[in-house]
Amino acid sequence: MESLFTQFQLVARMATDDYVGFTFFVGCMAMMAASAFFFLSMNNFDKKWRTSILVSGLITFIAAVHYWYMRDYWATNMESPTFFRYVDWVLTVPLMCVEFFLILKVAGAKRSLMWQLIFLSVVMLVTGYFGEAVQRDAAWLWGLISGIAYFAIVYIIWFGKAKQLAENAGGNVLKAHKTLCWFVLVGWAIYPLGYMAGTPGWYSGVADLGLNMDVIYNIGDAINKIGFGLVVYNLATQASSQTSAA
Ligand SMILES: *C/C=C(C)/C=C/C=C(C)/C=C/C1=C(C)CCCC1(C)C
């Protein structure tokens, strides 16, 4: 009987110092709760904001499903779930680019801007995956290419076309755009840190600080996916109350 139980254990044991396992578990729960929150609040907003809230919910929902698998994968193998991690990102990060486009649509944003951001984000992630999973010897080089794509995104939203559109829109849209810009500049910068902690290279000192790649990624995801969604939620709340007051 004993052995049957250990063989078919449904819930993995978790060591008290398993920070990776812990952050996967909490991350999973947080993403689920955030998705319920965004989906259920959708109908409180004016029609034109509903798609933005829907996308916020999709981002955390897609992450919740991947966290479910990553939590399991880690508990079973005690190994980074690199594949699931990047599948999650390659779906959710482009959706964050869509979010930028959706809020700037009121100022006349074109689809080409959205596709440009999506393209750069995919380049950033695919090259990151190569460095982490395929050619770890050249992780620094893949990380560098990924970093260039990242800075191209930062440039477009901070100083380029997206910034111009946000300024044309003004008001709440401009404020929300600015906050999202900070998320990308500071919040997204958490990820290259995780990458440096988890891949070999001249920067290996980062790993010596005792930082773990998956813990860093998990914290980054919680901040960025849920935080990003809340900024959009806030914008939709303010914009909807203004129109109903008018
Ligand atoms: C929800 C997931 C998000 C917002 C993921 C963002 C990921 C990045 C900004 C990753 C960036 C990377 C670099 C800039 C260089 C090293 C490789 C990456 C992929 C970790």
The ligand as an SDF file (V2000), in Angstrom:
LIG
                    3D

 20 20  0  0  0  0  0  0  0  0999 V2000
    4.8870   37.6690  -19.5470 C   0  0  0  0  0  0  0  0  0  0  0  0
    6.1750   37.5430  -20.0330 C   0  0  0  0  0  0  0  0  0  0  0  0
    7.0170   38.5760  -20.3490 C   0  0  0  0  0  0  0  0  0  0  0  0
    6.6200   40.0120  -20.2240 C   0  0  0  0  0  0  0  0  0  0  0  0
    8.3150   38.2230  -20.8290 C   0  0  0  0  0  0  0  0  0  0  0  0
    9.2640   39.0580  -21.2210 C   0  0  0  0  0  0  0  0  0  0  0  0
   10.5240   38.5820  -21.5970 C   0  0  0  0  0  0  0  0  0  0  0  0
   11.6100   39.3470  -21.9270 C   0  0  0  0  0  0  0  0  0  0  0  0
   11.5420   40.8310  -21.9760 C   0  0  0  0  0  0  0  0  0  0  0  0
   12.8450   38.6670  -22.2230 C   0  0  0  0  0  0  0  0  0  0  0  0
   13.9800   39.2500  -22.6160 C   0  0  0  0  0  0  0  0  0  0  0  0
   15.2910   38.6370  -22.8710 C   0  0  0  0  0  0  0  0  0  0  0  0
   16.3220   39.5110  -23.1440 C   0  0  0  0  0  0  0  0  0  0  0  0
   16.1040   40.9810  -23.3010 C   0  0  0  0  0  0  0  0  0  0  0  0
   17.7340   39.0530  -23.3120 C   0  0  0  0  0  0  0  0  0  0  0  0
   17.9740   37.6610  -22.8250 C   0  0  0  0  0  0  0  0  0  0  0  0
   16.9180   36.7270  -23.2730 C   0  0  0  0  0  0  0  0  0  0  0  0
   15.5230   37.1160  -22.8000 C   0  0  0  0  0  0  0  0  0  0  0  0
   14.5780   36.3700  -23.7230 C   0  0  0  0  0  0  0  0  0  0  0  0
   15.3510   36.6010  -21.3580 C   0  0  0  0  0  0  0  0  0  0  0  0
  1  2  1  0
  2  3  2  0
  3  4  1  0
  3  5  1  0
  5  6  2  0
  6  7  1  0
  7  8  2  0
  8  9  1  0
  8 10  1  0
 10 11  2  0
 11 12  1  0
 12 13  2  0
 12 18  1  0
 13 14  1  0
 13 15  1  0
 15 16  1  0
 16 17  1  0
 17 18  1  0
 18 19  1  0
 18 20  1  0
M  END
$$$$
